[in-house]
Amino acid sequence: MELTPGTLLKTINNPADLKKLSREQLHQVCDELRQYIVDVVSVNGGHFGASLGVVELSVALHYVYNTPYDQLVWDVGHQAYGHKILTGRRDIFPTNRKYKGISGFPKRSESEYDTFGVGHSSTSISAALGMAMAAKYKGENRKSIAVIGDGAMTAGLAFEAMNHAGVADADMLVILNDNCMSIDPNVGALKEYLTDITTSQTYNKVKDEVWNLLGKLPVGKKFSRNMAHKLTEGVKGMVNSRANLFESLKMRYFGPIDGHNITKLVDTLQDLKNIPGPKLLHIITVKGKGYDLAEKDQTLWHAPGLFDKVTGVIQKKKYDLPQPMKYQDVFGYTMIELAEKNEKIFGITPAMPSGSSLKYMMEKMPHRAFDVGIAEQHAVTVSAGMATQGMKVFCNIYSSFMQRAYDMVVHDVAIQKLPVVFCLDRAGLVGEDGPTHHGCYDIAYMRCIPNMVVFAPMNERELRNIMYTAQLDTMQIPIAIRYPRGEGVIAELQKDTMAEKYPFEEIEIGKGRKLKDGQDIAILSFGHPGNFAATAIRDVKTEGINPAHYDIRFAKPLDEALLHEVFKTYSKIITVEDGTVVGGFGSAVLEFMNEHGYKAEVKILGIPDRLVEHGSPKQLYDEIGIDANGIAVALREMAKVSVNDLIKA
């Protein structure tokens, strides 16, 4: 399929070209930009609804402001596709999120227009404020603009930034893109507060009338701008006292306005450029705007994969045989199964009920499963609070997102020995989202915490069994259970039959498994990559290489009895993990070897000490050498050394 931009869009190679157009032509640019995003994402995949919702805003910002001199910071980056297309990446946009192609998120090394790298939410206000403060210090007349969604605004970092912005006296604009969505529908009191503002007809009518009136009044000694501002604020407080949240943080509040009215956006942004100090513009948009199906089901169309843009049919892989369930779905259905038997079980997730599959429990047991918004720190500590009252809380957070709540894991959970169950979804290399989302570090950062158990299932059955074990009364310390994104390996384990075919079995904490005896070489695997190791062992069998295989299961506590057996039996050892090689599972094995005075040749396979960029998981595991082929190569190299040693002897 030929991906051809529209007649105006193909003339825009940078924002300077955009500024050459008349205001009337901006409507056509928006239409063409929206269509180009639909065309490319439908055949290449990627995030969809978020960028469609800010097409007009993207055009207006680059039309009004002098980017990149003026600093534009996008929050999360899901919505930055239009921004990328307008800033010199139109023709390479079809490589978006592809291996060796451009990133799906703003990235400083990719373009001078990407002023701040993002992937996780709620950082934009802090970053833009820092830029504004630096500009003020250097005497530069550059503007700083942060675009943040109402979902991202629920994070504490956003409020910390606004609290500082109000007293920093820096010239910055926060644009609150309000569409009532993040990936799933937004939750919490802030959502209700913003709804009150946007639906208060009296407030908006009076506000507009007052501004129209003020525009006709003379501004002089008897009626200053300061007096006009005070009058306006008095009207705001009189009509809708709840509209003063942002004003109470000393940020001038403007809006709400229609975020799809390009003319209104341009006029408003032009006016706000001339108002100094911290300001907030509240715009109302529709996620998925311009594509009917995406507007109606905004969660599904956040990142739908490949689809037919005409019919809206989302492409699904066709298989001749039943496929394994996703680890996420095994988690979700197992939660319900356990909760039906144990009334103390609760589920918590920070804004990822669909991605984590906690949505199944939320639908069936809404009083026992909660989405707390984009607030990882709160998710951990509220889980800890419930645990003090005897509840068995499964706190499900993506591995890379858990980094944001690390202090709470240490201080609020581990130090107090509270048996919170941390389910670290998306562990390992997640694929096209790239380095901001890869779950590389959880083994290392969890393993070093006292009172913490770290477990990784090799398959879905192991996941079910460790979840069962974690909710038993005998489990009195926290446990981190890490598992990858996507499908498992047991095709027979399906939703309707898994309880019958795979009944729960308790797993002894700190106990690994020997899967296969061997000669000379032992593979010690941790988690899902053990399946790659098993394939590699089969692949080298015809070459006379016969390694042993151990599924260690626990990075902490280690199965010391099993490791003693390994080091007494084998002189060559390969460890395999889908986490960083620095301080991870392989490091734990080396520490054990050193502590007990063993001597062996140990090769650690895992995620190298560098940033792994985006691509499909298959491509990335091949790149770093922990897929079946990479493990087979390591086995051949180690076996070759063994043969040479024998020849020399």
TIFIRO-144798 format. One line per 10 residues: number of its first residue (from 0); their letters; for each residue x, z, y of C-alpha. Coordinates in Angstrom, 1 decimal, decimal comma. Each point is the difference from the previous one (the first is absolute). Layout:
NUM) a) X:Z:Y | ...;
//
This chain:
0) meltpgtllk) 0,0:0,0:0,0 | 1,4:-1,0:3,4 | -0,1:2,9:2,4 | -0,3:-1,6:3,5 | -0,6:2,1:3,1 | -2,5:-1,2:2,6 | 0,7:-2,3:2,9 | 0,7:2,8:2,5 | 1,6:2,4:-2,4 | 2,6:-2,5:-1,2;
10) tinnpadlkk) 1,3:-0,2:3,6 | 0,6:3,7:0,3 | 3,5:0,9:-1,2 | 0,3:3,2:2,1 | -2,1:2,0:2,5 | 1,4:-2,1:2,8 | -1,9:-3,0:-1,4 | -3,1:2,1:-0,2 | 0,2:0,9:3,7 | 0,0:-3,7:0,9;
20) lsreqlhqvc) -3,6:-0,3:-1,2 | -3,1:0,6:2,2 | -2,2:3,1:-0,6 | -2,7:-2,4:-1,3 | 2,3:-1,3:-2,7 | 0,6:3,5:-1,4 | -3,4:-0,2:-1,9 | 1,3:-3,0:-1,9 | 3,3:1,6:-0,7 | -1,8:3,0:-1,5;
30) delrqyivdv) -2,1:-2,2:-2,2 | 3,0:-2,0:-1,2 | 2,1:3,2:-0,6 | -2,8:1,6:-2,0 | -0,4:-3,2:-2,1 | 3,7:-0,3:-0,6 | 0,2:3,6:-1,3 | -3,0:-0,7:-2,3 | 1,7:-3,2:-1,3 | 3,4:1,6:-0,7;
40) vsvngghfga) -1,2:3,3:-1,5 | -2,6:-1,7:-2,3 | 2,8:-1,9:-1,8 | 2,9:2,4:0,4 | -1,7:3,4:0,0 | 0,8:3,0:2,3 | -1,9:2,3:2,3 | -3,1:-1,7:1,4 | -2,7:1,8:1,8 | 2,2:2,0:2,3;
50) slgvvelsva) 1,6:-3,0:1,7 | -3,3:-1,9:0,3 | -1,3:3,0:2,0 | 2,7:-0,1:2,7 | 0,3:-3,7:0,6 | -1,3:0,2:3,5 | 2,1:3,1:0,7 | 3,1:-1,7:-1,3 | -0,5:-3,0:2,3 | -0,9:2,1:3,0;
60) lhyvyntpyd) 3,0:2,3:-0,3 | 2,5:-2,9:-0,2 | -1,9:-1,8:2,8 | 0,1:2,9:2,4 | 3,2:1,8:-0,7 | 3,6:-1,3:0,2 | 0,9:0,5:-3,6 | 2,6:0,7:-1,4 | 1,2:1,6:3,3 | -3,2:2,0:0,0;
70) qlvwdvghqa) 0,1:2,0:-3,2 | -3,0:-0,6:-2,4 | -0,2:2,4:-3,0 | -2,5:-0,7:-2,8 | -1,1:3,0:-2,1 | 0,3:-0,5:-3,8 | 0,4:-3,8:0,4 | -2,9:-1,1:-2,2 | -1,4:-1,6:3,2 | 3,1:-1,8:1,3;
80) yghkiltgrr) -0,4:-3,4:-1,6 | -1,4:-1,6:3,2 | 2,9:1,7:1,9 | 2,5:-1,6:-2,4 | -1,5:-3,5:0,3 | 0,0:0,2:3,8 | 3,6:1,1:0,1 | 2,0:-2,8:-1,6 | -1,0:0,5:-3,6 | -2,9:-2,4:-0,3;
90) difptnrkyk) 1,7:-2,6:-2,2 | 1,6:2,6:-2,3 | -3,1:2,2:-0,2 | -0,9:-1,6:-3,4 | 3,0:1,9:-1,4 | -1,5:3,3:1,1 | 0,5:2,7:-2,7 | 1,7:-2,5:-2,3 | 3,4:0,7:-1,6 | 2,7:-0,8:2,6;
100) gisgfpkrse) -2,8:-0,8:2,6 | -1,1:1,8:3,1 | -1,3:3,6:-0,3 | -3,6:0,9:0,0 | 0,7:2,6:2,6 | 1,7:-0,1:3,4 | 3,8:0,3:-0,6 | 2,6:0,4:2,7 | 2,6:-2,1:-1,8 | -2,5:-2,9:-0,3;
110) seydtfgvgh) -0,9:-0,5:3,6 | 0,7:1,3:3,5 | -3,8:0,2:0,4 | -0,2:2,5:-2,8 | 1,1:3,0:2,1 | -0,5:2,6:-2,7 | -0,1:-0,2:-3,8 | -3,2:1,3:-1,5 | -1,7:0,3:-3,3 | -1,3:3,5:0,0;
120) sstsisaalg) -2,7:0,9:2,5 | -0,2:2,0:3,2 | 3,5:-0,5:1,4 | -0,8:-2,4:2,8 | -0,8:2,5:2,8 | 3,2:2,0:-0,6 | 2,1:-3,1:-0,1 | -1,5:-1,6:3,1 | 0,3:3,3:1,8 | 3,7:0,1:-0,8;
130) mamaakykge) 0,4:-3,5:1,3 | -1,9:0,8:3,2 | 2,1:3,1:0,6 | 3,2:-2,0:-0,5 | -1,2:-2,7:2,4 | -0,8:2,7:2,6 | 3,4:1,5:-0,4 | 1,7:-3,4:0,4 | -2,1:-1,0:3,0 | -1,5:-2,9:-1,9;
140) nrksiavigd) -3,5:-1,3:1,0 | -1,0:-0,8:-3,6 | -3,3:0,9:-1,6 | -0,5:1,7:-3,3 | -3,1:-0,7:-2,0 | -1,0:1,7:-3,3 | -2,9:-1,5:-2,1 | -1,4:2,6:-2,4 | -3,1:0,0:-2,1 | -2,6:2,7:-0,2;
150) gamtaglafe) 1,1:0,6:-3,6 | 3,6:0,5:1,0 | -1,1:2,3:2,8 | -1,0:2,6:-2,5 | 3,6:0,9:-0,7 | 1,6:3,0:1,7 | 2,9:-2,1:1,2 | -2,4:-2,0:2,3 | -1,3:3,1:1,6 | 3,5:1,5:0,4;
160) amnhagvada) 1,0:-3,2:1,8 | -3,0:0,0:2,3 | 0,6:3,7:0,8 | 3,5:-0,9:1,2 | -1,0:-3,2:1,7 | -2,4:1,9:2,3 | 2,8:2,0:1,5 | 2,9:-2,5:-0,3 | -1,2:-2,1:3,0 | 1,1:-3,2:-1,7;
170) dmlvilndnc) -1,7:-3,3:0,6 | -1,6:-0,9:-3,3 | -3,3:-1,3:-1,3 | -1,6:1,0:-3,3 | -2,5:-2,5:-1,3 | -2,4:1,7:-2,5 | -1,3:-2,7:-2,3 | -3,3:1,5:-1,2 | -1,5:-1,7:-3,0 | -1,0:3,1:-2,1;
180) msidpnvgal) 2,3:-1,1:-2,7 | 3,5:0,5:-1,3 | 0,2:-1,4:-3,6 | -3,1:2,0:-0,9 | -2,6:1,2:2,4 | 1,3:2,7:2,4 | -1,0:3,6:-0,4 | 0,0:3,2:2,0 | -1,0:1,3:3,4 | 2,1:-2,5:2,0;
190) keyltditts) -2,1:-2,8:-1,5 | -3,2:1,7:1,1 | 1,5:0,7:3,4 | 0,9:-3,7:0,6 | -3,5:-1,0:-1,3 | -1,5:2,3:2,6 | 1,9:-1,8:2,8 | -0,7:-3,5:-1,2 | -3,7:0,6:-0,6 | -0,8:2,0:3,2;
200) qtynkvkdev) -2,0:-2,5:1,9 | -0,6:2,3:2,9 | 3,8:0,8:0,3 | 1,0:-3,7:-0,1 | -2,8:-1,1:2,4 | 0,8:2,6:2,6 | 3,8:-0,5:-0,4 | -0,4:-3,8:0,7 | -2,3:0,6:2,9 | 2,4:2,5:1,6;
210) wnllgklpvg) 3,0:-2,3:-0,4 | -2,0:-2,9:1,6 | -0,9:2,3:2,8 | 3,6:1,2:0,5 | 1,1:-3,6:0,1 | -2,1:-0,5:3,2 | 1,1:3,1:1,8 | 2,9:-0,1:2,4 | 3,2:1,8:-1,1 | 1,4:1,8:3,0;
220) kkfsrnmahk) 0,7:3,4:1,4 | -3,5:1,3:-0,7 | -0,3:-1,5:-3,4 | 3,2:-0,1:-2,0 | 0,6:-1,3:-3,5 | 0,5:3,6:-1,0 | -3,5:0,9:1,2 | -1,5:-3,0:-1,8 | 1,7:1,1:-3,2 | -1,4:3,5:0,4;
230) ltegvkgmvn) -3,5:-1,4:0,6 | 0,2:-2,1:-3,1 | 1,2:2,9:-2,1 | -2,8:2,1:1,3 | -2,5:-2,6:-1,1 | 1,7:-0,2:-3,4 | -0,2:3,7:-0,5 | -3,6:0,2:1,3 | -1,3:-2,8:-2,3 | 2,2:0,6:-3,1;
240) sranlfeslk) 2,2:3,1:0,0 | 1,5:-1,1:-3,3 | 1,6:-3,0:1,6 | 2,6:2,3:1,5 | 2,2:0,4:-3,1 | 2,6:-2,5:1,2 | -0,3:1,0:3,6 | 0,7:3,6:-0,9 | 3,3:-1,2:-1,4 | 0,6:-1,5:3,5;
250) mryfgpidgh) -0,4:-3,6:-1,2 | -2,2:-2,2:2,2 | -2,8:-1,3:-2,2 | -1,5:-3,4:0,4 | -2,7:-1,6:-2,1 | -1,5:-0,6:-2,4 | 0,1:-3,8:0,4 | -0,7:-2,9:-2,3 | 3,3:-0,8:-1,8 | -1,3:-3,5:-0,8;
260) nitklvdtlq) -0,6:-1,1:3,6 | 3,2:-1,7:0,9 | -0,9:-0,3:3,7 | -0,9:3,7:0,3 | 3,2:1,0:-1,8 | 2,2:-2,1:2,3 | -1,6:1,3:3,1 | 0,2:3,6:-1,2 | 3,6:-0,2:-1,0 | 0,9:-1,7:3,3;
270) dlknipgpkl) -1,6:3,0:1,8 | 1,6:2,6:-2,2 | 3,5:-1,5:0,7 | -0,3:1,2:3,5 | -1,0:3,6:-0,8 | 3,0:2,2:-0,6 | 0,3:2,9:-2,5 | -1,4:0,5:-3,5 | -3,2:-1,9:-0,7 | -2,3:-0,6:-2,9;
280) lhiitvkgkg) -2,2:-3,1:-0,4 | -2,7:0,4:-2,6 | -1,1:-3,4:-1,5 | -2,7:-0,6:-2,6 | 0,8:-2,6:-2,7 | -1,3:-1,2:-3,4 | 2,5:0,0:-2,8 | -0,1:-3,4:-1,6 | -1,5:-1,6:3,1 | -0,9:-3,7:-0,4;
290) ydlaekdqtl) -0,1:0,0:-3,8 | -3,4:1,1:-1,1 | 0,9:1,5:-3,4 | 2,9:2,0:1,5 | -2,4:1,4:2,6 | -2,5:1,1:-2,6 | 2,5:1,6:-2,5 | 2,9:1,2:2,1 | 1,7:2,0:-2,7 | 0,0:-2,8:-2,6;
300) whapglfdkv) 1,3:-2,5:2,6 | 2,8:2,2:1,4 | 2,3:-1,8:-2,4 | -2,1:-2,1:-2,4 | 2,8:-2,1:-1,6 | -0,5:-3,7:-0,3 | -3,5:-1,4:0,6 | -2,0:-3,2:0,7 | -0,5:0,1:3,7 | -3,2:-2,1:-0,2;
310) tgviqkkkyd) -1,8:1,8:-2,8 | 1,7:3,4:0,5 | 0,6:0,3:-3,8 | 3,1:2,2:-0,6 | 2,3:-1,3:-2,6 | 0,5:2,2:-3,0 | 2,5:-0,5:-2,8 | -1,6:-1,3:-3,2 | 1,1:1,5:-3,3 | -0,8:-0,9:-3,6;
320) lpqpmkyqdv) 0,3:3,7:-1,1 | -1,0:3,3:1,6 | 2,7:1,2:2,5 | 1,2:3,5:0,5 | -1,7:2,1:2,7 | 1,9:0,7:3,2 | 1,7:3,4:0,1 | -2,2:0,7:3,1 | -3,2:-0,5:-1,9 | 1,2:2,0:-2,9;
330) fgytmielae) 0,6:2,8:2,5 | -3,4:-0,4:1,6 | -2,1:0,1:-3,2 | 2,1:2,7:-1,5 | -0,7:2,2:3,0 | -3,7:-0,3:-0,6 | 0,5:0,7:-3,7 | 2,0:3,2:0,7 | -2,2:1,2:2,9 | -3,1:-0,2:-2,2;
340) knekifgitp) 1,7:2,5:-2,3 | 1,8:2,2:2,7 | -2,0:1,0:3,0 | 3,1:1,1:1,8 | 1,4:-3,6:0,4 | 0,0:-1,6:3,4 | 1,4:-3,3:1,3 | 1,6:-0,6:3,4 | 1,3:-3,2:1,5 | 1,2:-1,0:3,5;
350) ampsgsslky) -2,1:-3,1:0,8 | 0,7:-1,9:-3,3 | -3,1:0,6:-2,2 | -0,2:-3,6:-1,1 | 3,7:-0,6:-0,5 | 0,5:3,2:-2,0 | -3,4:-0,4:-1,8 | -1,0:3,5:1,0 | -3,1:-1,8:1,3 | -1,5:0,2:-3,5;
360) mmekmphraf) -0,1:3,8:0,2 | -1,1:-0,1:3,6 | -3,0:-2,0:-1,0 | -0,9:2,1:-2,9 | 1,0:3,4:1,3 | 0,1:-0,2:3,8 | 0,2:3,8:0,3 | 3,2:0,1:-2,0 | 2,0:-3,0:1,2 | 1,0:-0,6:3,6;
370) dvgiaeqhav) 1,6:-2,6:2,3 | 1,6:2,0:2,8 | 1,0:-3,0:2,1 | 3,5:-1,2:0,8 | 1,5:3,5:-0,1 | 2,5:0,5:-2,8 | 1,3:3,3:1,2 | -3,6:1,4:0,2 | -0,8:-1,4:-3,5 | 2,9:2,0:-1,5;
380) tvsagmatqg) -0,7:3,3:1,8 | -3,7:-0,1:-0,4 | 0,7:-0,5:-3,7 | 2,3:3,0:0,1 | -2,8:2,1:1,7 | -2,4:-0,9:-2,8 | 2,6:0,8:-2,6 | 0,3:3,5:1,3 | -3,7:0,5:-0,9 | 0,5:-1,1:-3,6;
390) mkvfcniyss) -0,9:-3,7:0,4 | 1,8:-2,7:-1,9 | 0,6:-2,6:2,6 | 1,2:-3,5:-0,7 | 1,6:-1,3:3,3 | 0,4:-3,7:-0,3 | 2,4:-1,6:2,5 | 2,0:-3,2:-0,2 | 3,7:0,8:-0,7 | 1,2:-1,4:3,3;
400) fmqraydmvv) -2,8:1,8:2,0 | 1,0:3,3:-1,6 | 3,2:-0,2:1,9 | -2,0:0,9:3,1 | -1,2:3,3:-1,5 | 3,3:1,1:-1,5 | 0,2:3,3:2,0 | -3,4:1,0:-1,2 | 1,0:-0,7:-3,6 | 3,0:2,4:0,3;
410) hdvaiqklpv) -1,4:2,6:2,4 | -3,7:0,2:-0,9 | 0,0:-0,8:-3,7 | 3,4:0,5:-1,7 | 1,2:3,1:1,7 | -3,4:1,7:-0,8 | 0,0:-1,4:-3,6 | -3,5:-1,5:0,5 | -1,0:-2,2:-2,9 | -1,0:-3,1:2,0;
420) vfcldraglv) 0,1:-3,2:-2,0 | 1,6:-2,8:2,0 | -0,9:-3,4:-1,3 | 2,5:-2,4:1,6 | -1,6:-3,4:-0,2 | 2,0:-3,3:0,7 | 3,3:1,5:-1,3 | 2,7:-2,5:-0,4 | 0,1:-3,4:1,6 | -3,5:-0,9:1,2;
430) gedgpthhgc) 0,6:-3,7:0,8 | -1,0:-2,0:3,0 | -0,4:3,0:2,4 | 3,7:0,4:-0,1 | 2,4:2,9:0,9 | -2,5:2,0:2,1 | -2,2:0,4:-3,1 | 2,4:0,0:-2,9 | -0,1:3,4:-1,8 | 3,8:0,3:-0,4;
440) ydiaymrcip) 0,8:3,6:0,8 | -2,6:2,3:-1,5 | 2,1:0,9:-3,1 | 2,9:1,0:2,2 | -2,0:1,9:2,6 | -2,2:1,8:-2,5 | 2,7:0,8:-2,5 | 2,0:2,1:2,4 | -2,9:2,4:0,8 | -0,1:3,3:-1,9;
450) nmvvfapmne) -3,2:0,8:-1,9 | -0,8:-3,7:-0,4 | -0,7:-2,1:-3,1 | 0,6:-3,7:0,2 | -1,6:-2,3:-2,7 | -0,4:-3,7:-0,4 | -2,2:-1,5:-2,8 | 1,3:-2,9:-2,0 | -3,6:-1,2:-0,5 | -3,6:0,7:0,8;
460) relrnimyta) -0,5:2,4:-2,9 | 2,9:2,1:1,3 | -1,7:0,1:3,4 | -3,2:1,3:-1,5 | 1,8:2,6:-2,0 | 2,1:1,3:2,9 | -3,1:0,2:2,2 | -1,7:2,0:-2,7 | 3,0:2,3:-0,3 | 0,3:0,5:3,8;
470) qldtmqipia) -3,5:1,4:0,3 | 0,4:2,6:-2,7 | 0,2:3,7:1,1 | 3,5:0,2:-1,6 | 1,3:-2,3:2,8 | 0,9:2,3:2,8 | 2,5:-2,0:2,0 | -0,4:-3,4:1,8 | 0,6:-3,3:-1,8 | 0,7:-3,4:1,4;
480) iryprgegvi) -1,3:-2,9:-2,3 | 1,3:-3,4:1,1 | -1,3:-3,3:-1,2 | 0,2:-3,6:1,1 | -2,4:-2,4:1,6 | -2,0:-2,2:-2,3 | -0,6:-0,5:-3,7 | 1,2:2,2:-2,8 | 0,9:-1,2:-3,5 | -2,7:1,1:-2,4;
490) aelqkdtmae) -2,7:-2,7:-0,1 | -2,1:2,1:-2,4 | -0,3:2,8:2,6 | -3,2:-0,9:1,9 | -2,4:1,9:2,2 | -2,9:0,3:-2,5 | 2,1:0,9:-3,0 | 3,1:1,8:1,2 | -1,6:3,5:-0,4 | -0,8:-0,7:-3,6;
500) kypfeeieig) 3,1:-2,0:-1,0 | 2,5:2,0:2,0 | -1,1:3,6:0,1 | 2,0:2,4:2,1 | 3,2:1,6:-1,4 | 2,0:2,7:1,8 | 3,5:-1,0:0,9 | 2,7:2,7:-0,2 | 1,6:0,4:3,4 | 3,6:-1,2:0,0;
510) kgrklkdgqd) -0,3:-1,7:-3,4 | 1,1:-3,7:-0,5 | -0,4:-2,4:-2,9 | 2,4:-1,8:-2,3 | -1,5:-3,4:-0,5 | 2,7:-1,6:-2,1 | 3,3:0,8:-1,6 | 2,9:-2,3:0,5 | 3,8:-0,5:-0,1 | 2,6:0,5:2,7;
520) iailsfghpg) -2,3:-0,4:3,0 | -3,0:2,0:1,2 | -2,5:-1,0:2,6 | -1,6:2,9:1,9 | -3,0:-1,3:1,9 | -2,3:1,8:2,5 | -3,5:-1,2:0,4 | -1,5:-3,5:-0,1 | 3,4:-1,8:-0,2 | 0,3:1,4:-3,5;
530) nfaatairdv) -2,2:-3,0:-1,0 | 2,6:-2,4:1,5 | 2,7:1,8:-2,0 | -2,1:-0,3:-3,2 | -0,2:-3,8:0,5 | 3,7:-0,2:0,7 | 0,8:1,8:-3,2 | -2,1:-2,5:-2,0 | 1,7:-2,9:1,9 | 3,6:1,1:-1,0;
540) kteginpahy) -0,8:1,0:-3,6 | 1,0:-3,5:-1,3 | 3,3:0,4:1,7 | 0,9:3,0:-2,1 | -0,5:2,5:2,8 | -2,1:3,0:-1,1 | -0,4:2,6:2,8 | -2,0:3,2:-0,3 | -2,8:0,6:2,4 | -1,2:3,2:1,5;
550) dirfakplde) -3,0:0,4:2,3 | 1,2:3,1:2,0 | -3,4:0,3:1,9 | 1,1:3,0:2,1 | 2,7:-0,4:2,8 | -0,6:3,7:0,6 | 0,3:2,1:-2,1 | 2,2:-2,2:-2,2 | -0,4:0,2:-3,8 | 3,5:1,6:-0,5;
560) allhevfkty) -0,4:0,1:-3,8 | -0,6:-3,7:-0,1 | 2,9:-0,7:2,4 | 2,4:2,1:-2,1 | -1,0:-2,2:-3,0 | 0,6:-3,1:2,0 | 3,5:0,9:1,3 | 1,1:1,3:-3,4 | -1,1:-3,2:-1,7 | 0,7:-2,8:2,4;
570) skiitvedgt) 3,0:-0,8:2,2 | -1,7:-2,7:2,0 | -3,1:0,7:2,0 | -2,3:-2,1:2,3 | -2,6:1,7:2,1 | -2,9:-2,0:1,4 | -2,4:1,0:2,8 | -2,0:-1,7:2,8 | 1,3:2,4:2,6 | 3,2:0,2:2,1;
580) vvggfgsavl) 3,2:0,4:-1,9 | 1,1:2,5:2,6 | -1,1:3,4:-1,1 | -2,6:-1,3:-2,4 | -0,5:0,3:-3,8 | 3,4:-1,5:-0,9 | 1,7:2,5:2,3 | -1,8:2,8:-1,8 | 1,5:-1,3:-3,3 | 3,5:-0,1:1,5;
590) efmnehgyka) -0,4:3,5:1,4 | -1,0:1,2:-3,5 | 3,0:-1,8:-1,6 | 2,4:1,5:2,5 | -1,5:3,5:-0,3 | 0,4:0,0:-3,8 | 3,4:-1,7:-0,1 | -1,1:-3,1:-1,8 | 2,0:-3,3:0,4 | -1,9:-3,3:-0,3;
600) evkilgipdr) -0,2:-3,3:1,7 | -3,3:0,1:2,0 | -1,5:-2,9:1,9 | -2,9:0,7:2,3 | -2,6:-2,8:0,5 | -2,5:0,5:2,8 | -0,7:-0,9:3,6 | 3,4:-0,5:1,8 | 1,0:1,9:3,1 | -1,3:-2,7:2,4;
610) lvehgspkql) -3,3:-1,2:1,3 | -1,7:-2,3:-2,5 | -2,1:-2,5:1,9 | -3,4:-1,4:-0,9 | -1,0:-2,3:-2,9 | -2,0:0,3:-3,2 | 0,9:3,0:-2,2 | 1,2:-2,4:-2,6 | 2,4:-1,7:2,4 | 1,3:3,3:1,4;
620) ydeigidang) 0,5:1,7:-3,4 | 2,0:-3,1:-1,0 | 2,0:0,2:3,2 | 1,1:3,5:-0,5 | 0,5:-0,4:-3,8 | -2,5:2,5:-1,5 | -2,3:-2,5:-1,6 | 0,4:-0,7:-3,7 | 2,5:-2,7:0,6 | 2,1:2,2:2,3;
630) iavalremak) 0,0:2,8:-2,5 | 1,0:-2,4:-2,8 | 2,9:-1,2:2,1 | 1,2:3,6:0,5 | -0,3:0,6:-3,8 | 2,1:-3,1:-0,7 | 2,7:1,0:2,5 | 0,2:3,5:-1,5 | 0,0:-1,3:-3,6 | 2,8:-2,5:0,9;
640) vsvndlika) 2,1:2,9:1,3 | -0,6:1,8:-3,3 | 1,2:-3,0:-2,0 | 3,1:-0,3:2,2 | 0,7:3,7:-0,4 | -0,1:-0,5:-3,8 | 2,4:-2,9:0,2 | 2,5:1,9:2,1 | -0,2:3,0:-2,4;
//
